[in-house]
Amino acid sequence: MSQQGAALQNYNNELVKCIEELCQKREELCRQIQQEEDEKQRLQGEVRQLTEKLARVNENLARKIASRNEFDRTIAETEAAYLKILESSQTLLNVLKREAGNLSKAAAQDQKNTMGRRNHGEEENRERTRGNFA
């Protein structure tokens, strides 16, 4: 019976040893679980902060895009108005050149007519003067 008692004592010792090992493994697992829960909490805090930061960045980005679109619209309208001014200036220049040409032709014609009358008048004066001396 002492052999059975010794065997029972060995089984008991092994059983206690196994239970102690399981308890150690459980404690290690509990420690790992706590570390991962702490990491999870830290990461959730970072996600929350990053989510808030992302929301702020998105709001700023939306405002800046709206401002850029307003700049684009203003630039496009200004360029279109400037092109109309250029076209009007070109048209005005063409009209001015044409009118200046017409005025120059009219002035030349008037001068030619005036010169013709003046020459005609000088010839009449010469003939009268000749007639008076003759």
C-alpha positions as CSV (number, residue, x, y, z in Angstrom):
1,M,0.0,0.0,0.0
2,S,2.9,2.2,0.5
3,Q,3.6,2.0,-3.2
4,Q,0.1,3.1,-3.9
5,G,0.5,5.9,-1.4
6,A,3.8,6.9,-3.0
7,A,2.2,6.8,-6.5
8,L,-0.8,8.8,-5.2
9,Q,1.6,11.3,-3.7
10,N,3.4,11.6,-7.1
11,Y,0.1,12.1,-8.9
12,N,-0.8,14.7,-6.3
13,N,2.5,16.5,-6.7
14,E,2.2,16.4,-10.5
15,L,-1.4,17.6,-10.3
16,V,-0.4,20.5,-8.0
17,K,2.6,21.3,-10.3
18,C,0.2,21.3,-13.4
19,I,-2.2,23.5,-11.5
20,E,0.5,25.9,-10.6
21,E,1.8,26.0,-14.2
22,L,-1.8,26.7,-15.4
23,C,-2.1,29.5,-12.8
24,Q,1.2,31.0,-14.0
25,K,0.1,30.8,-17.6
26,R,-3.2,32.3,-16.7
27,E,-1.4,35.2,-14.9
28,E,0.8,35.7,-17.9
29,L,-2.3,35.7,-20.1
30,C,-4.0,38.2,-17.8
31,R,-0.9,40.4,-18.0
32,Q,-0.9,40.3,-21.8
33,I,-4.7,41.0,-21.9
34,Q,-4.2,44.0,-19.6
35,Q,-1.4,45.3,-21.9
36,E,-3.5,44.8,-25.0
37,E,-6.5,46.5,-23.3
38,D,-4.2,49.4,-22.4
39,E,-2.9,49.5,-26.0
40,K,-6.5,49.4,-27.3
41,Q,-7.5,52.3,-25.0
42,R,-4.4,54.3,-26.2
43,L,-5.1,53.5,-29.8
44,Q,-8.8,54.4,-29.4
45,G,-7.7,57.8,-27.9
46,E,-5.4,58.4,-30.9
47,V,-8.2,57.4,-33.3
48,R,-10.5,59.8,-31.6
49,Q,-7.9,62.6,-31.8
50,L,-7.1,61.8,-35.4
51,T,-10.8,61.7,-36.3
52,E,-11.3,65.1,-34.7
53,K,-8.1,66.4,-36.5
54,L,-9.4,64.9,-39.8
55,A,-12.7,66.7,-39.3
56,R,-10.9,70.0,-38.8
57,V,-8.7,69.4,-41.8
58,N,-11.7,68.5,-43.9
59,E,-13.5,71.7,-42.8
60,N,-10.4,73.9,-43.6
61,L,-9.9,72.1,-46.9
62,A,-13.6,72.7,-47.9
63,R,-13.3,76.4,-47.0
64,K,-10.0,76.7,-48.9
65,I,-11.4,74.9,-52.0
66,A,-14.4,77.2,-51.9
67,S,-12.1,80.2,-51.7
68,R,-10.0,78.8,-54.6
69,N,-13.2,78.3,-56.7
70,E,-14.1,82.0,-55.9
71,F,-10.7,83.1,-57.1
72,D,-11.1,81.0,-60.3
73,R,-14.5,82.6,-60.9
74,T,-13.2,86.1,-60.3
75,I,-10.1,85.5,-62.5
76,A,-12.2,84.1,-65.3
77,E,-14.7,87.0,-65.2
78,T,-11.8,89.5,-65.0
79,E,-10.0,87.9,-68.0
80,A,-13.3,87.9,-70.0
81,A,-13.9,91.6,-69.2
82,Y,-10.2,92.4,-70.1
83,L,-10.6,90.6,-73.5
84,K,-13.8,92.6,-74.2
85,I,-11.8,95.8,-73.3
86,L,-9.0,94.7,-75.7
87,E,-11.6,94.0,-78.5
88,S,-13.3,97.3,-77.9
89,S,-9.9,99.1,-77.9
90,Q,-9.0,97.4,-81.2
91,T,-12.3,98.4,-82.7
92,L,-12.0,101.9,-81.5
93,L,-8.5,102.1,-83.0
94,N,-9.7,100.8,-86.3
95,V,-12.6,103.3,-86.4
96,L,-10.2,106.1,-85.4
97,K,-7.7,105.2,-88.1
98,R,-10.5,105.0,-90.7
99,E,-11.9,108.4,-89.6
100,A,-8.5,109.9,-89.5
101,G,-7.9,108.7,-93.1
102,N,-11.3,110.1,-94.2
103,L,-10.5,113.4,-92.6
104,S,-7.1,113.5,-94.2
105,K,-8.6,112.8,-97.6
106,A,-11.3,115.5,-97.0
107,A,-8.6,117.9,-95.9
108,A,-6.4,117.1,-98.9
109,Q,-9.4,117.6,-101.2
110,D,-10.3,120.9,-99.5
111,Q,-6.7,122.0,-99.8
112,K,-6.7,121.0,-103.5
113,N,-9.9,122.8,-104.1
114,T,-8.7,125.9,-102.2
115,M,-5.4,125.8,-104.1
116,G,-7.3,125.5,-107.4
117,R,-9.4,128.5,-106.5
118,R,-6.4,130.4,-105.3
119,N,-4.5,129.6,-108.5
120,H,-7.5,130.5,-110.6
121,G,-7.9,133.7,-108.7
122,E,-4.2,134.5,-109.2
123,E,-4.5,133.9,-112.9
124,E,-7.5,136.3,-113.0
125,N,-5.5,138.9,-111.1
126,R,-2.6,138.5,-113.5
127,E,-4.9,138.9,-116.4
128,R,-6.5,142.0,-114.9
129,T,-3.1,143.4,-114.1
130,R,-2.0,142.8,-117.6
131,G,-5.1,144.3,-118.9
132,N,-4.5,147.4,-116.8
133,F,-0.9,147.8,-118.1
134,A,-1.8,147.0,-121.6
